[in-house]
Amino acid sequence: GGIFENMSGLYSNGQANIDVFLKGHAGSSTRVDRGNREAHLNAPALSFGITIQPEVASQLSQGKKKHFRGNGTLARFLYALPKNNVGQRDISQRKAIPETIKTAYHTGIFNLLDIMDIMESGVSKPRVLHLSDEARGSWEKFSQYIESHQGDGKKFEPIQDWTGKIAGASLRISGLCHVVQHGEENPIINRDTMERSLDLCELLI
């Protein structure tokens, strides 16, 4: 969880500068200009995958990090808090990962890394994925469900900053799952992939 201390200004005299994090999440261009250091990112792609203690998570909207909620930082994360199984674990239970699974995972990761950029005039262009009509129908139904429970006094009011972004997150998840399963050749996300993404988002809620 140390990255959140950095984001809140640990090394910049308490002055938080998280613009690069917010724009990196959406892939928006950003420029960083500090003294003699300058960087321009045309299409940043930022992903976080962190495991932190529940106590750290509970403090992410307190103190110097209080503004993380107001500016949408916390709404950009997907959270999972597993049930604590301390005291119930079987310490003798150890299962090695089969070599076939290790090989398949390794191959799958490198297949993704080997996807070539689309270049136009020396500039890398994003690949665009589309939803099938059935997938779009499922997504719109889910989005309407979220919207109908937003607002004062409704089910999602306490977390509506977060649920306001979950429909967009479901599209990101479905895109990732689609590319893992089908590679770069097929640009159409089908209903099955979309539904599995929405199932995961329901669990996250």
C-alpha positions in Angstrom: 0.0 0.0 0.0 3.0 2.3 0.0 2.1 3.6 -3.5 -0.8 5.4 -1.9 1.5 7.3 0.4 3.5 8.4 -2.6 0.4 9.5 -4.4 -0.7 11.6 -1.4 2.5 13.6 -1.5 5.0 11.7 0.6 8.0 12.8 -1.5 6.6 16.1 -2.7 6.1 18.1 0.6 2.6 16.8 1.0 1.5 18.1 -2.4 -0.4 15.3 -4.1 -0.1 15.1 -7.8 -2.2 12.1 -9.0 -3.1 13.5 -12.4 -0.8 11.0 -14.1 -2.6 8.1 -12.3 -6.1 9.3 -13.2 -5.2 9.9 -16.8 -3.2 6.7 -17.0 -6.3 4.7 -16.0 -8.2 6.1 -19.0 -5.4 6.2 -21.5 -5.6 10.0 -21.8 -2.5 11.9 -22.9 -0.7 13.7 -20.1 2.4 15.9 -19.7 4.6 15.9 -16.6 6.8 19.0 -16.2 8.7 19.4 -13.0 11.8 21.6 -13.1 14.3 20.0 -15.4 12.2 16.8 -15.9 9.6 16.6 -18.6 7.7 13.7 -20.0 4.8 13.6 -22.5 2.8 10.4 -22.6 0.6 10.0 -25.6 -1.4 7.0 -24.6 -0.5 5.9 -21.0 -1.7 2.4 -20.0 -1.7 2.0 -16.2 -2.8 -1.1 -14.3 -2.6 -1.7 -10.6 -2.6 -5.2 -9.1 -2.0 -4.9 -5.3 -2.7 -6.9 -2.2 -2.9 -4.8 0.9 -4.1 -5.4 4.5 -7.8 -4.5 5.1 -6.6 -1.8 7.6 -4.7 -0.1 4.9 -7.7 -0.2 2.6 -9.9 1.3 5.3 -7.6 4.4 5.6 -7.6 5.2 1.8 -10.1 8.1 2.3 -8.6 9.5 5.5 -6.0 12.1 6.3 -3.9 13.3 3.4 -5.7 10.7 1.2 -9.2 12.1 1.9 -9.4 13.7 -1.5 -8.9 10.3 -3.2 -12.6 9.7 -2.9 -13.7 13.1 -4.1 -11.5 13.1 -7.3 -12.4 9.6 -8.3 -9.2 7.8 -7.5 -10.8 5.2 -5.3 -13.6 4.7 -7.8 -11.1 3.4 -10.3 -10.1 0.4 -8.3 -11.9 -3.0 -8.1 -12.0 -4.4 -4.6 -12.1 -8.0 -3.3 -12.0 -8.8 0.4 -11.8 -12.6 0.9 -13.2 -14.2 4.0 -10.5 -14.5 6.7 -9.6 -18.2 7.1 -7.0 -17.9 9.8 -7.4 -20.7 12.3 -9.0 -23.0 9.7 -6.2 -23.6 7.3 -4.6 -27.1 6.8 -0.9 -26.3 6.8 -0.1 -29.8 5.5 -2.1 -29.2 2.3 0.3 -28.3 -0.5 -0.5 -28.8 -4.1 2.1 -28.2 -6.8 0.9 -26.5 -10.0 0.9 -29.1 -12.8 3.5 -28.5 -15.5 0.8 -28.5 -18.2 -0.9 -25.5 -16.5 2.4 -23.7 -16.0 3.2 -24.2 -19.7 -0.3 -23.1 -20.9 -0.1 -20.0 -18.7 3.4 -19.1 -19.9 2.4 -19.6 -23.5 -0.8 -17.5 -23.1 1.1 -14.6 -21.5 3.7 -14.5 -24.3 1.0 -14.8 -27.0 -0.5 -11.6 -25.6 2.9 -9.9 -25.5 3.6 -10.9 -29.0 0.5 -9.1 -30.4 2.0 -6.5 -32.8 1.1 -2.8 -32.7 -0.9 -1.2 -35.5 1.3 1.5 -36.9 0.2 4.6 -38.8 2.7 7.2 -39.9 5.1 5.9 -37.2 2.5 6.1 -34.4 1.0 3.2 -32.6 -2.8 3.0 -32.9 -5.1 1.1 -30.5 -7.0 -1.9 -31.6 -10.7 -1.4 -31.3 -13.0 -4.1 -30.0 -16.8 -4.1 -30.5 -19.7 -5.7 -28.7 -22.0 -8.1 -30.6 -25.7 -7.0 -30.5 -26.4 -9.6 -27.8 -23.4 -8.5 -25.7 -24.4 -4.9 -26.0 -27.9 -5.9 -24.8 -26.5 -7.6 -21.7 -24.3 -4.7 -20.9 -27.1 -2.1 -21.3 -29.3 -4.1 -19.0 -26.6 -4.2 -16.4 -25.9 -0.5 -16.8 -29.5 0.3 -16.4 -29.7 -1.8 -13.2 -26.7 0.1 -11.8 -28.3 3.5 -12.7 -31.7 2.6 -11.2 -30.0 2.1 -7.8 -27.9 5.2 -7.8 -29.0 8.5 -6.2 -30.1 9.7 -2.8 -31.6 7.1 -0.5 -31.1 4.3 -3.0 -29.2 1.0 -2.7 -25.9 2.2 -4.1 -25.9 5.7 -2.6 -23.0 5.0 -0.2 -20.7 3.8 -3.0 -22.2 5.5 -6.0 -18.9 7.1 -6.9 -17.6 3.5 -7.4 -20.7 2.0 -8.9 -20.8 4.9 -11.3 -17.6 3.4 -13.0 -18.5 -0.3 -12.7 -20.3 -0.4 -16.0 -17.2 0.9 -17.7 -15.0 -1.5 -15.8 -17.1 -4.4 -17.0 -16.3 -3.4 -20.6 -12.6 -3.4 -19.8 -12.8 -6.8 -18.2 -14.7 -8.3 -21.1 -12.1 -6.9 -23.5 -9.3 -8.5 -21.6 -11.0 -11.8 -21.4 -11.9 -11.7 -25.1 -8.3 -11.1 -26.1 -7.0 -13.8 -23.8 -9.4 -16.3 -25.4 -9.5 -15.2 -29.0 -6.3 -13.2 -29.6 -6.2 -10.1 -31.8 -7.9 -11.6 -34.9 -11.5 -11.4 -33.8 -12.6 -7.9 -32.8 -16.2 -8.8 -31.7 -16.9 -9.5 -28.0 -19.6 -12.1 -27.7 -22.4 -12.3 -25.2 -20.8 -15.2 -23.3 -17.7 -13.2 -22.6 -19.7 -10.1 -21.7 -21.9 -12.1 -19.3 -18.9 -13.6 -17.5 -17.5 -10.1 -17.0 -20.9 -8.9 -15.6 -21.0 -11.9 -13.3 -17.6 -10.8 -11.9 -18.8 -7.2 -11.5 -21.8 -8.4 -9.5 -19.5 -10.3 -7.2 -17.4 -7.1 -6.8 -20.5 -5.1 -5.8 
